[in-house]
Amino acid sequence: MSSTSSKPLFLLIDCNNFYVSCERLFRPDLVGKPVVVLSNNDGCIVSRSQEAKALGIAMGEPEFKARPLLRKHGVEVFSSNYELYGDLSERVMETVASVVGEVEQYSIDECFVRLAPALVPNALSVAQEIRARVLKWTGITVSVGIAATRTLAKLANHIAKKGNGIFWLNGSEERHDALFRRIPVSEVWGIGRRRLPLLERFAIRTVYDLKHADDQWVRSRLTVTGWRTVLELRGIPSIDEDGRPTPRRTLVSSRSFGERIYDLEQLRQAVSTFSARAGERLRREGLTAGGIAVHIRTARQHTPFVSETAQHSFAVPTNDSSAFIRVALAGLEAIYRTETPYAKAGVMLFDLSSRKGGQFSLLALDSAESDKRREALMGSLDRINARMGKDAVRWAVQGAEQAPWHMLQEHLSPKMTTSWAELAKALCDDGELRDAAGLPAPERGRGK
């Protein structure tokens, strides 16, 4: 037991059909029925329930192409409700952390956990507790993969989703290889679509084939990243070996518009909103940015295609949203072209570093007092919006909440966990509809 517990062990926790699961959380009538969630501007299908998958509805298929099939089978369709999904994601991550301590969030619905040595012998019990607690506290079902490396844990999670929700790759190498012969190489974490033709050309079609590929070939053809992936498949931790989360280097906030935007003022509102939200996310993660880039472009099919970027580096790293907005707007005005139908805009914060561990600068001496006031202001802004709902306090330059540049969301569900105005209503025993405070709710229709 001591030798086993001294080896690292990783868990990959993944929410099942996350966007669909979030929508069903407040619509139990949809359990067992086909449900899909659409991407930005209701474009493509990005999440499907098991029932929708069984109908042959493809992932990534444009909604207009799938529309006849959706209508034929009465599939419930939702626009992406990012505010709801983000809030529930935070709750899931906090619940996982309550079981194991630190988590390494990988995406909105996935996280890695490097088990503490004392928990390694009880890994299966830990995984069971995570599943049970997340379901009880959030209503979201997760699958857990357990293995000696992060890459193997992702594969174990892939297997877990097809079984009872938990899978531990702790058998013999022969048993593992038997499994890997049946899993396409495309399921390996880090193997992108662009590499698949190369792998196919050299008859590397399964996880087993990649694991046992020639070392020299892997180094020359798949570079250092591919070599580390192969080592991980062989059970040798090679990605972030110290177990600490790799800090992000960039943060992007962007959206495609619901309609083409020609007007500079509309673009100013959009860029200001993206800058404010990027700053909020940066502060939430305890980071500062060394620079910002603003980007605008037309639709790719537009002739001529226009894509412009302006960037600016800060003398002192910051996470002040007002600074981001000011610089982003200056960059926008420098690259904006009149009479151009813009389809997308966004900002990227780069050269990110920890706010606590950042290098001190002599340039900050004269502005120390002002920086403290700005930091206090940003903190107050974040606390109010966290308590009262996103954009309860917003910058005037962001414009109205409903504007042409906002996403098209014809099937948007209520923000039931982040907006007081959209809280779920319940029918009490006395037959009277009441709100969260127990007071009679406005007569806007009764639930069943």
Secondary structure, DSSP 4 states (H G I P E B T S, - for coil): -HHHHTS--EEEEEETTHHHHHHHHT-GGGTTS-EEEE-GGG-BEEEE-HHHHHTTPPTT-BHHHHHHHHHHTT-EEE---HHHHHHHHHHHHHHHHHHHS--EEEETTEEEEE--GGGGGGHHHHHHHHHHHHHHHH---EEEEEESSHHHHHHHHHHHHTTTSEEE--S-HHHHHHHHTTSBGGGSTT--GGGHHHHHHTT--BHHHHHTS-HHHHHHHHHHHHHHHHHHHTT---SSTT-PPPPPSEEEEEEEEEEEE--HHHHHHHHHHHHHHHHHHHHHTTEEEEEEEEEEEE-TTSSS--EEEEEEEEEEEE--HHHHHHHHHHHHHHH--TT--EEEEEEEEES-EETTTPPP-GGGSTTHHHHHHHHHHHHHHHHHHHHH-TTSS--GGG--SS-TTSPP-TTPPP-TTT-GGG---EE-TTS-EE-TTSSBPPSS----
